[in-house]
Amino acid sequence: MKGRAFYLATSCALGIFLGSSRVGHAKEVEVTKEWQLLGENDTIPAGMHVRMDMTTGEKWVKQIDEDEEENTAMAAAVVEGDGSVHLVDEEEATGKKGKEKYDYEMMHRTLSKLPDEEKERIGGLPELPQSTGSTPLTSAEREAFQKRMIEIWTKRQAELKELQEQLLDVPEVLKERIKSIRGYLADPVTHLKAIHLENDGDDTASEPNHFVDVLNNLEYLLTDIDMARDFHTLGGWGLLVSLLSEESHVPENTTLSKMPRGLEDKVRAVQAHAAWAIGTAIKNTGEFFPLAIEPVILGNSERWTAIDLLVDVFCQEYKDSRGWQVRNLLAKSVYAIGALLRGNRIAQTHIAGTDAPTRLGGKLRELTIGRFSSSSTKL
């Protein structure tokens, strides 16, 4: 390559050396803290701050100031024979891969927008360091700030990556919940015996302890519109709605009234959580309004809809209407009926053609007399 090759440190770069094709006549300059003009054949030691006037070709050099050390990086420049200049970074010039570069101000600006509780969770955000008055910022202060920012940023990026991987598994989570419902419907008695009503699990738990936990977690998942859509697409809607029917919880040739009292309470709990999940999936989302009247085939081959089953559950006469599980079932049913009918002309028109309005009115009057209220019911 014709012309002169040399390493150039711009205002944010370290100079290494200046060379010349006539190195035999070169002399090394004694560099100071003041800028000084270099002669054509002058050389300088490594680690100096060099700049070049691109118009005149003059080169200037001085020692690196302490405040410049942390913000410098290698750059290389090649002056071609025609006078043009080509700049490359250190990695391109030397073939060596440098350390990962961070924009600390950008990182601090981004993290400062987090909620206060999130900042507290990550251990607090350090103040952006800067010189004050006549007191310059020391390299130790800058290093401490940068080290802490890298720790926070690295941890935050790892958490975001983990969250993204979890979101990618969402369909698998829904498939597991659907599989659990199928398993329950295939053998309800076994699952009912495993339920412990006094120990409802965390609705965000990824591994539910028993079937009520499954429905509790499912209700939490269905608060997300995309998950509610995927749940229906994967075939879970009809299975969930079928849990409202008493016949889904008892073996063939028997009735719920013939089952032990403890199992009956657990059936009411399953029905209540199913109603809760149904209401949450549909409420205030026009896209899902048609699901309220989507036909569902039960085990006895009867066709039902979610809104019809909810009205039937709510208006049914129960042996122990003041029992906790029954009152909870009534509360969750009211919630679900309201969620399916609110703003839903399709569902409203559907039940207007049945005796549902009359039945609902009668049941509400009955409950009012019985002092049924949210203060005595788990909503």
ROBALO-937593 format. One record per residue (C-alpha): x, y, z; residue in one letter; residue number from 1. Coordinates in pm, 1 decimal. Each point is the difference from the previous one (the first is absolute). Layout:
BEGIN
[pt [X; Y; Z]; 'A'; NUM]
...
end
This chain:
BEGIN
[pt [0.0; 0.0; 0.0]; 'M'; 1]
[pt [139.3; 338.1; -102.9]; 'K'; 2]
[pt [10.8; 287.0; 242.8]; 'G'; 3]
[pt [60.4; 20.1; 370.2]; 'R'; 4]
[pt [-168.7; -228.9; 256.9]; 'A'; 5]
[pt [-37.6; 109.5; 359.3]; 'F'; 6]
[pt [-223.5; -44.2; 304.6]; 'Y'; 7]
[pt [-216.7; 297.2; 80.3]; 'L'; 8]
[pt [-179.0; 71.8; 326.1]; 'A'; 9]
[pt [-289.9; 236.0; -49.6]; 'T'; 10]
[pt [-151.6; 195.2; 291.5]; 'S'; 11]
[pt [-121.6; -332.7; 139.5]; 'C'; 12]
[pt [294.2; -219.6; -105.4]; 'A'; 13]
[pt [348.8; -103.7; 111.5]; 'L'; 14]
[pt [289.3; 51.7; -234.1]; 'G'; 15]
[pt [256.0; -274.8; -24.0]; 'I'; 16]
[pt [261.3; 114.9; -241.3]; 'F'; 17]
[pt [63.7; 202.8; -311.7]; 'L'; 18]
[pt [209.7; -152.0; -272.1]; 'G'; 19]
[pt [155.1; 115.5; -320.6]; 'S'; 20]
[pt [134.1; -164.0; -309.7]; 'S'; 21]
[pt [323.9; 180.2; 79.7]; 'R'; 22]
[pt [46.0; -142.0; 351.5]; 'V'; 23]
[pt [374.7; 22.1; -30.1]; 'G'; 24]
[pt [-16.9; 378.8; 57.9]; 'H'; 25]
[pt [-266.4; -13.6; 275.8]; 'A'; 26]
[pt [53.1; 141.7; 348.1]; 'K'; 27]
[pt [-213.7; -63.2; 309.2]; 'E'; 28]
[pt [-173.8; 302.9; 145.0]; 'V'; 29]
[pt [2.0; 69.6; 374.0]; 'E'; 30]
[pt [-372.0; 28.7; 62.5]; 'V'; 31]
[pt [-140.7; 236.5; 267.3]; 'T'; 32]
[pt [-348.3; 85.3; 124.7]; 'K'; 33]
[pt [-23.5; 281.2; -255.8]; 'E'; 34]
[pt [-86.6; -44.6; -365.5]; 'W'; 35]
[pt [305.7; 17.3; -228.0]; 'Q'; 36]
[pt [32.9; -23.3; -376.6]; 'L'; 37]
[pt [171.0; -306.5; -142.8]; 'L'; 38]
[pt [246.1; 13.0; -279.9]; 'G'; 39]
[pt [-34.7; -220.5; -304.2]; 'E'; 40]
[pt [239.2; -269.1; 126.7]; 'N'; 41]
[pt [-61.7; 32.3; 375.1]; 'D'; 42]
[pt [-99.7; -306.7; 199.6]; 'T'; 43]
[pt [-167.5; -22.2; 338.3]; 'I'; 44]
[pt [-20.6; -265.5; 273.4]; 'P'; 45]
[pt [-313.4; -210.3; 40.7]; 'A'; 46]
[pt [-292.6; 129.1; 208.4]; 'G'; 47]
[pt [-0.5; 360.3; -114.8]; 'M'; 48]
[pt [-295.9; 217.0; -103.0]; 'H'; 49]
[pt [37.2; 88.0; -368.2]; 'V'; 50]
[pt [-222.4; 204.3; -225.4]; 'R'; 51]
[pt [27.5; 103.9; -361.2]; 'M'; 52]
[pt [-118.9; 300.4; -194.8]; 'D'; 53]
[pt [-165.7; -166.3; -298.0]; 'M'; 54]
[pt [26.7; 321.1; -203.4]; 'T'; 55]
[pt [371.7; 73.6; 39.7]; 'T'; 56]
[pt [120.8; -346.6; 93.6]; 'G'; 57]
[pt [170.8; 133.1; 313.1]; 'E'; 58]
[pt [29.1; -241.8; 292.7]; 'K'; 59]
[pt [-7.9; 104.9; 366.7]; 'W'; 60]
[pt [85.3; -203.3; 308.5]; 'V'; 61]
[pt [-14.2; 21.6; 380.4]; 'K'; 62]
[pt [-15.6; -231.2; 301.0]; 'Q'; 63]
[pt [-332.4; -160.6; 94.7]; 'I'; 64]
[pt [-181.1; 186.4; 277.6]; 'D'; 65]
[pt [-135.0; -206.1; 291.9]; 'E'; 66]
[pt [-361.5; 88.8; -91.9]; 'D'; 67]
[pt [55.7; -131.6; -353.7]; 'E'; 68]
[pt [137.1; -340.2; 94.9]; 'E'; 69]
[pt [-334.3; -169.9; 60.5]; 'E'; 70]
[pt [-161.3; 127.2; -320.2]; 'N'; 71]
[pt [273.9; -75.2; -251.5]; 'T'; 72]
[pt [8.0; -267.1; -263.0]; 'A'; 73]
[pt [237.5; -89.2; -279.8]; 'M'; 74]
[pt [-60.2; 118.9; -353.9]; 'A'; 75]
[pt [215.5; -29.8; -307.3]; 'A'; 76]
[pt [30.7; 226.8; -299.1]; 'A'; 77]
[pt [160.7; -68.1; -335.1]; 'V'; 78]
[pt [96.8; 294.4; -221.5]; 'V'; 79]
[pt [-18.2; -104.8; -362.8]; 'E'; 80]
[pt [227.6; 125.1; -274.1]; 'G'; 81]
[pt [-266.4; 239.9; -125.8]; 'D'; 82]
[pt [-26.6; 162.6; 342.4]; 'G'; 83]
[pt [-328.1; -166.2; 101.3]; 'S'; 84]
[pt [-28.8; -139.6; 351.6]; 'V'; 85]
[pt [-164.8; -329.7; 101.4]; 'H'; 86]
[pt [-83.9; -54.2; 369.2]; 'L'; 87]
[pt [-42.3; -345.8; 156.8]; 'V'; 88]
[pt [-54.7; -104.3; 359.9]; 'D'; 89]
[pt [250.8; -189.4; 213.8]; 'E'; 90]
[pt [-149.8; -341.4; -65.8]; 'E'; 91]
[pt [16.6; 49.0; -376.3]; 'E'; 92]
[pt [349.8; 143.1; 17.0]; 'A'; 93]
[pt [156.3; -261.9; 226.7]; 'T'; 94]
[pt [-226.7; -298.5; -56.5]; 'G'; 95]
[pt [-55.4; -25.1; 376.3]; 'K'; 96]
[pt [-344.0; -0.2; 160.5]; 'K'; 97]
[pt [-31.1; 265.7; 268.1]; 'G'; 98]
[pt [-205.9; 7.8; 317.1]; 'K'; 99]
[pt [-375.1; 41.9; -19.9]; 'E'; 100]
[pt [-85.4; 369.2; -12.5]; 'K'; 101]
[pt [-278.9; 144.7; 213.3]; 'Y'; 102]
[pt [-189.0; 327.4; -31.8]; 'D'; 103]
[pt [-25.1; 71.8; 371.4]; 'Y'; 104]
[pt [-212.0; 311.9; -37.3]; 'E'; 105]
[pt [-251.4; -186.6; -216.2]; 'M'; 106]
[pt [-5.5; -287.1; 250.6]; 'M'; 107]
[pt [-57.7; 239.4; 290.3]; 'H'; 108]
[pt [-268.3; 191.9; -192.1]; 'R'; 109]
[pt [-184.6; -323.8; -82.9]; 'T'; 110]
[pt [17.0; -146.2; 350.5]; 'L'; 111]
[pt [-103.0; 329.1; 161.3]; 'S'; 112]
[pt [-341.7; -37.3; -164.3]; 'K'; 113]
[pt [-75.7; -317.2; 198.9]; 'L'; 114]
[pt [-260.1; 22.6; 281.2]; 'P'; 115]
[pt [143.5; 83.0; 341.5]; 'D'; 116]
[pt [-79.3; -346.2; 137.0]; 'E'; 117]
[pt [188.8; -160.5; -288.7]; 'E'; 118]
[pt [302.0; 224.7; 60.0]; 'K'; 119]
[pt [-9.3; -104.5; 363.8]; 'E'; 120]
[pt [-16.2; -367.6; -100.2]; 'R'; 121]
[pt [317.6; 25.1; -207.5]; 'I'; 122]
[pt [183.7; 164.5; 287.3]; 'G'; 123]
[pt [-39.7; 364.0; -96.5]; 'G'; 124]
[pt [131.2; 202.6; -293.4]; 'L'; 125]
[pt [323.6; 195.9; 51.6]; 'P'; 126]
[pt [7.1; 371.2; -71.5]; 'E'; 127]
[pt [144.4; 103.4; -333.9]; 'L'; 128]
[pt [351.1; 120.2; 92.9]; 'P'; 129]
[pt [112.5; 345.5; -103.5]; 'Q'; 130]
[pt [250.2; 261.4; 104.0]; 'S'; 131]
[pt [-120.6; 259.0; 251.3]; 'T'; 132]
[pt [141.5; 350.9; -2.3]; 'G'; 133]
[pt [377.8; -14.3; 21.4]; 'S'; 134]
[pt [0.2; -365.6; 108.1]; 'T'; 135]
[pt [62.6; -222.4; -302.3]; 'P'; 136]
[pt [-143.8; -346.5; -26.9]; 'L'; 137]
[pt [262.0; -260.0; 91.1]; 'T'; 138]
[pt [66.3; -315.5; -196.8]; 'S'; 139]
[pt [-80.1; -205.5; 312.1]; 'A'; 140]
[pt [-347.4; 154.7; 24.4]; 'E'; 141]
[pt [-59.3; -61.3; -367.7]; 'R'; 142]
[pt [117.2; -359.6; 22.9]; 'E'; 143]
[pt [-226.4; -68.9; 299.7]; 'A'; 144]
[pt [-299.9; 144.7; -189.4]; 'F'; 145]
[pt [74.3; -196.5; -315.4]; 'Q'; 146]
[pt [54.7; -324.5; 192.0]; 'K'; 147]
[pt [-334.4; 36.2; 177.6]; 'R'; 148]
[pt [-182.4; 89.0; -322.0]; 'M'; 149]
[pt [141.3; -307.3; -174.5]; 'I'; 150]
[pt [-113.6; -220.3; 292.4]; 'E'; 151]
[pt [-355.0; 138.7; -12.2]; 'I'; 152]
[pt [-19.7; -2.6; -379.5]; 'W'; 153]
[pt [129.6; -357.0; -30.6]; 'T'; 154]
[pt [-241.8; -128.0; 263.7]; 'K'; 155]
[pt [-290.9; 187.0; -159.6]; 'R'; 156]
[pt [75.4; -136.7; -346.7]; 'Q'; 157]
[pt [20.4; -353.7; 140.3]; 'A'; 158]
[pt [-340.5; 42.7; 167.1]; 'E'; 159]
[pt [-154.3; 133.4; -321.3]; 'L'; 160]
[pt [143.5; -292.7; -195.3]; 'K'; 161]
[pt [-142.6; -246.6; 252.6]; 'E'; 162]
[pt [-340.1; 171.1; -16.8]; 'L'; 163]
[pt [4.9; -15.5; -379.8]; 'Q'; 164]
[pt [75.0; -373.2; 15.2]; 'E'; 165]
[pt [-290.0; -49.2; 240.3]; 'Q'; 166]
[pt [-234.8; 188.4; -232.0]; 'L'; 167]
[pt [104.0; -226.8; -283.3]; 'L'; 168]
[pt [-123.8; -292.1; 213.2]; 'D'; 169]
[pt [-346.8; 151.6; 58.1]; 'V'; 170]
[pt [-177.3; -237.7; -244.0]; 'P'; 171]
[pt [160.5; -290.4; 186.2]; 'E'; 172]
[pt [-135.1; 132.0; 331.4]; 'V'; 173]
[pt [-350.0; 26.0; -146.5]; 'L'; 174]
[pt [31.1; -349.7; -145.2]; 'K'; 175]
[pt [88.1; -126.5; 347.2]; 'E'; 176]
[pt [-308.6; 169.6; 149.1]; 'R'; 177]
[pt [-221.4; -147.4; -273.0]; 'I'; 178]
[pt [156.4; -340.5; 60.1]; 'K'; 179]
[pt [-82.3; 35.4; 371.5]; 'S'; 180]
[pt [-365.2; 78.6; -78.3]; 'I'; 181]
[pt [-22.9; -302.9; -228.5]; 'R'; 182]
[pt [151.9; -215.0; 273.2]; 'G'; 183]
[pt [-250.4; 129.6; 253.0]; 'Y'; 184]
[pt [-298.0; -63.6; -227.2]; 'L'; 185]
[pt [124.2; -356.0; -60.7]; 'A'; 186]
[pt [16.9; -79.7; 373.1]; 'D'; 187]
[pt [-156.3; 278.2; 208.6]; 'P'; 188]
[pt [-33.1; -194.9; 326.5]; 'V'; 189]
[pt [373.5; -70.7; 26.9]; 'T'; 190]
[pt [81.1; 366.2; -60.3]; 'H'; 191]
[pt [-266.7; 118.2; 242.8]; 'L'; 192]
[pt [147.3; -212.1; 278.2]; 'K'; 193]
[pt [340.1; 165.6; -57.3]; 'A'; 194]
[pt [-137.0; 352.2; 42.3]; 'I'; 195]
[pt [74.8; 183.7; 327.2]; 'H'; 196]
[pt [-231.1; 299.6; 16.0]; 'L'; 197]
[pt [161.4; 143.2; 310.3]; 'E'; 198]
[pt [324.5; 48.7; -192.3]; 'N'; 199]
[pt [-68.8; 184.6; -324.5]; 'D'; 200]
[pt [326.1; 54.2; -185.7]; 'G'; 201]
[pt [157.9; 307.2; -152.7]; 'D'; 202]
[pt [-178.9; 88.8; -325.2]; 'D'; 203]
[pt [337.2; 81.9; -162.8]; 'T'; 204]
[pt [155.8; -333.8; 93.9]; 'A'; 205]
[pt [128.1; -193.3; -302.2]; 'S'; 206]
[pt [-54.0; -338.2; 171.5]; 'E'; 207]
[pt [-349.3; -18.2; 159.8]; 'P'; 208]
[pt [-47.1; -242.0; 288.6]; 'N'; 209]
[pt [-350.9; -121.5; -89.9]; 'H'; 210]
[pt [-281.7; 65.3; -245.9]; 'F'; 211]
[pt [-141.4; 310.5; 169.3]; 'V'; 212]
[pt [353.0; 142.0; -18.7]; 'D'; 213]
[pt [-0.5; -82.1; -372.2]; 'V'; 214]
[pt [-315.1; 206.6; -53.6]; 'L'; 215]
[pt [127.4; 275.6; 226.5]; 'N'; 216]
[pt [316.5; 26.9; -208.2]; 'N'; 217]
[pt [-197.9; -25.1; -324.8]; 'L'; 218]
[pt [-214.9; 297.1; 102.7]; 'E'; 219]
[pt [320.3; 198.7; 53.8]; 'Y'; 220]
[pt [133.4; -98.3; -343.8]; 'L'; 221]
[pt [-327.3; 91.9; -173.2]; 'L'; 222]
[pt [29.2; 360.9; 116.8]; 'T'; 223]
[pt [229.3; 35.5; -302.7]; 'D'; 224]
[pt [-194.0; 40.6; -326.2]; 'I'; 225]
[pt [254.2; -194.8; -206.6]; 'D'; 226]
[pt [-10.5; -289.1; 242.4]; 'M'; 227]
[pt [-379.1; 0.1; 1.5]; 'A'; 228]
[pt [6.0; -15.2; -379.1]; 'R'; 229]
[pt [254.7; -283.6; -1.0]; 'D'; 230]
[pt [-198.4; -189.9; 263.4]; 'F'; 231]
[pt [-304.4; -3.8; -227.6]; 'H'; 232]
[pt [207.6; -84.1; -308.4]; 'T'; 233]
[pt [156.8; -295.7; 181.0]; 'L'; 234]
[pt [-345.0; -140.4; 83.1]; 'G'; 235]
[pt [-18.0; 89.4; 366.4]; 'G'; 236]
[pt [-317.7; 208.5; -0.8]; 'W'; 237]
[pt [-254.9; -280.4; -31.0]; 'G'; 238]
[pt [178.7; -205.7; 266.9]; 'L'; 239]
[pt [0.7; 293.4; 242.9]; 'L'; 240]
[pt [-369.6; 73.4; -58.1]; 'V'; 241]
[pt [-90.6; -365.7; 55.4]; 'S'; 242]
[pt [130.2; 28.5; 358.7]; 'L'; 243]
[pt [-307.0; 213.1; 81.2]; 'L'; 244]
[pt [-227.0; -302.5; -44.7]; 'S'; 245]
[pt [-51.0; -228.2; 301.5]; 'E'; 246]
[pt [-3.8; -304.3; -227.9]; 'E'; 247]
[pt [366.7; 60.1; -85.7]; 'S'; 248]
[pt [104.1; -70.5; 360.5]; 'H'; 249]
[pt [-174.8; -327.7; 77.5]; 'V'; 250]
[pt [39.2; -354.2; -132.1]; 'P'; 251]
[pt [-263.9; -143.2; -232.2]; 'E'; 252]
[pt [-326.5; -119.9; 154.2]; 'N'; 253]
[pt [34.1; 217.1; 308.1]; 'T'; 254]
[pt [-77.3; 356.3; 109.3]; 'T'; 255]
[pt [183.6; 262.3; 198.9]; 'L'; 256]
[pt [-249.8; -27.3; 287.0]; 'S'; 257]
[pt [106.7; -362.5; 54.4]; 'K'; 258]
[pt [367.7; 91.6; 40.7]; 'M'; 259]
[pt [163.2; 65.6; 340.7]; 'P'; 260]
[pt [-50.4; 355.4; 129.6]; 'R'; 261]
[pt [372.5; 73.7; -13.4]; 'G'; 262]
[pt [15.8; -83.0; -370.8]; 'L'; 263]
[pt [-307.9; 210.5; -70.9]; 'E'; 264]
[pt [169.6; 305.6; 153.9]; 'D'; 265]
[pt [300.9; -60.6; -222.0]; 'K'; 266]
[pt [-224.0; -20.0; -308.4]; 'V'; 267]
[pt [-143.6; 339.9; 90.7]; 'R'; 268]
[pt [354.4; 134.7; 29.1]; 'A'; 269]
[pt [89.2; -134.1; -345.7]; 'V'; 270]
[pt [-316.9; 150.2; -149.7]; 'Q'; 271]
[pt [73.1; 333.9; 167.1]; 'A'; 272]
[pt [355.0; 20.4; -133.6]; 'H'; 273]
[pt [-115.1; -105.9; -346.7]; 'A'; 274]
[pt [-260.3; 280.1; 1.2]; 'A'; 275]
[pt [265.6; 245.5; 116.0]; 'W'; 276]
[pt [237.5; -96.9; -283.3]; 'A'; 277]
[pt [-281.6; 19.7; -258.0]; 'I'; 278]
[pt [-97.8; 349.4; 110.7]; 'G'; 279]
[pt [359.7; 122.0; -0.1]; 'T'; 280]
[pt [65.5; -133.0; -350.3]; 'A'; 281]
[pt [-293.7; 185.7; -156.9]; 'I'; 282]
[pt [-58.2; 317.7; 201.9]; 'K'; 283]
[pt [20.3; 328.0; -192.9]; 'N'; 284]
[pt [156.5; -165.1; -306.5]; 'T'; 285]
[pt [-227.5; 21.9; -303.8]; 'G'; 286]
[pt [203.9; -256.4; -190.0]; 'E'; 287]
[pt [-105.5; -266.7; 250.1]; 'F'; 288]
[pt [-369.2; 93.4; 34.5]; 'F'; 289]
[pt [-114.9; -280.2; -236.2]; 'P'; 290]
[pt [152.0; -256.3; 236.8]; 'L'; 291]
[pt [-282.7; 70.8; 244.0]; 'A'; 292]
[pt [-242.3; -181.2; -230.1]; 'I'; 293]
[pt [237.7; -240.5; -173.4]; 'E'; 294]
[pt [-158.6; -350.8; 14.6]; 'P'; 295]
[pt [167.2; -247.7; 233.7]; 'V'; 296]
[pt [-80.6; -372.6; -10.9]; 'I'; 297]
[pt [-10.9; -157.9; 344.9]; 'L'; 298]
[pt [57.0; -365.5; 83.1]; 'G'; 299]
[pt [-371.2; -78.1; -31.1]; 'N'; 300]
[pt [7.1; 145.6; -354.2]; 'S'; 301]
[pt [-205.0; 305.1; 101.4]; 'E'; 302]
[pt [88.2; 334.1; -157.8]; 'R'; 303]
[pt [57.6; 287.6; 238.5]; 'W'; 304]
[pt [160.2; 342.3; -2.6]; 'T'; 305]
[pt [210.4; 167.8; 265.2]; 'A'; 306]
[pt [-265.1; 260.9; 81.0]; 'I'; 307]
[pt [-277.8; -261.2; 27.2]; 'D'; 308]
[pt [205.5; -217.0; 235.2]; 'L'; 309]
[pt [96.0; 298.7; 214.1]; 'L'; 310]
[pt [-364.1; 104.2; 37.4]; 'V'; 311]
[pt [-91.8; -359.8; 82.5]; 'D'; 312]
[pt [274.4; -23.9; 265.2]; 'V'; 313]
[pt [-99.1; 330.7; 155.4]; 'F'; 314]
[pt [-372.3; -67.6; 9.8]; 'C'; 315]
[pt [23.0; -358.5; 125.9]; 'Q'; 316]
[pt [-139.2; -93.1; 341.9]; 'E'; 317]
[pt [274.0; -126.0; 232.6]; 'Y'; 318]
[pt [-38.3; -214.5; 312.0]; 'K'; 319]
[pt [226.0; 226.0; 203.3]; 'D'; 320]
[pt [-46.8; 339.1; -159.5]; 'S'; 321]
[pt [175.0; 170.2; 292.1]; 'R'; 322]
[pt [305.9; -224.6; -19.4]; 'G'; 323]
[pt [327.8; 167.5; -83.5]; 'W'; 324]
[pt [69.4; -186.8; -325.4]; 'Q'; 325]
[pt [-353.8; 61.2; -132.3]; 'V'; 326]
[pt [17.2; 370.8; 81.3]; 'R'; 327]
[pt [337.9; 20.7; -169.7]; 'N'; 328]
[pt [-141.7; -178.3; -305.6]; 'L'; 329]
[pt [-290.1; 247.7; -17.0]; 'L'; 330]
[pt [238.6; 294.9; 24.4]; 'A'; 331]
[pt [227.4; -127.9; -277.3]; 'K'; 332]
[pt [-303.0; -79.9; -216.0]; 'S'; 333]
[pt [-133.8; 355.2; 37.3]; 'V'; 334]
[pt [342.2; 131.7; -97.4]; 'Y'; 335]
[pt [12.5; -222.9; -309.5]; 'A'; 336]
[pt [-358.5; 76.6; -108.2]; 'I'; 337]
[pt [72.6; 372.0; 22.7]; 'G'; 338]
[pt [324.9; -44.1; -193.6]; 'A'; 339]
[pt [-174.6; -189.6; -281.4]; 'L'; 340]
[pt [-298.8; 233.6; -28.6]; 'L'; 341]
[pt [163.7; 342.3; 48.2]; 'R'; 342]
[pt [-1.9; 172.0; -339.9]; 'G'; 343]
[pt [-57.6; -334.9; -172.9]; 'N'; 344]
[pt [-306.9; 42.5; -222.3]; 'R'; 345]
[pt [34.8; -355.0; -129.9]; 'I'; 346]
[pt [-26.2; -154.9; 345.9]; 'A'; 347]
[pt [-269.0; 246.7; 110.5]; 'Q'; 348]
[pt [-215.4; -86.9; -301.1]; 'T'; 349]
[pt [57.8; -370.0; 63.8]; 'H'; 350]
[pt [-124.5; -5.2; 360.3]; 'I'; 351]
[pt [-282.9; 244.1; -76.7]; 'A'; 352]
[pt [-158.7; -282.5; -198.2]; 'G'; 353]
[pt [4.8; -232.0; 303.5]; 'T'; 354]
[pt [-137.5; 5.7; 353.7]; 'D'; 355]
[pt [342.2; 105.0; 130.9]; 'A'; 356]
[pt [-97.4; 362.2; 84.7]; 'P'; 357]
[pt [-295.2; -119.5; 211.0]; 'T'; 358]
[pt [206.7; -264.3; 176.0]; 'R'; 359]
[pt [284.9; 243.6; 69.4]; 'L'; 360]
[pt [-240.9; 255.9; 143.4]; 'G'; 361]
[pt [-160.4; -256.6; 228.2]; 'G'; 362]
[pt [334.5; -129.0; 124.8]; 'K'; 363]
[pt [131.8; 348.9; 71.2]; 'L'; 364]
[pt [-311.9; 81.4; 204.9]; 'R'; 365]
[pt [42.8; -322.3; 192.7]; 'E'; 366]
[pt [363.4; 77.9; 76.4]; 'L'; 367]
[pt [-85.7; 354.0; 105.4]; 'T'; 368]
[pt [-244.1; -133.3; 256.6]; 'I'; 369]
[pt [267.5; -242.5; 115.3]; 'G'; 370]
[pt [241.6; 293.2; 43.4]; 'R'; 371]
[pt [242.4; -133.2; -254.4]; 'F'; 372]
[pt [272.3; 263.7; -50.0]; 'S'; 373]
[pt [362.5; 39.2; -96.3]; 'S'; 374]
[pt [89.2; 69.0; 363.6]; 'S'; 375]
[pt [-81.3; -360.3; 88.7]; 'S'; 376]
[pt [120.7; -156.7; -323.3]; 'T'; 377]
[pt [342.0; -54.5; -153.3]; 'K'; 378]
[pt [-10.2; 190.1; -328.3]; 'L'; 379]
end
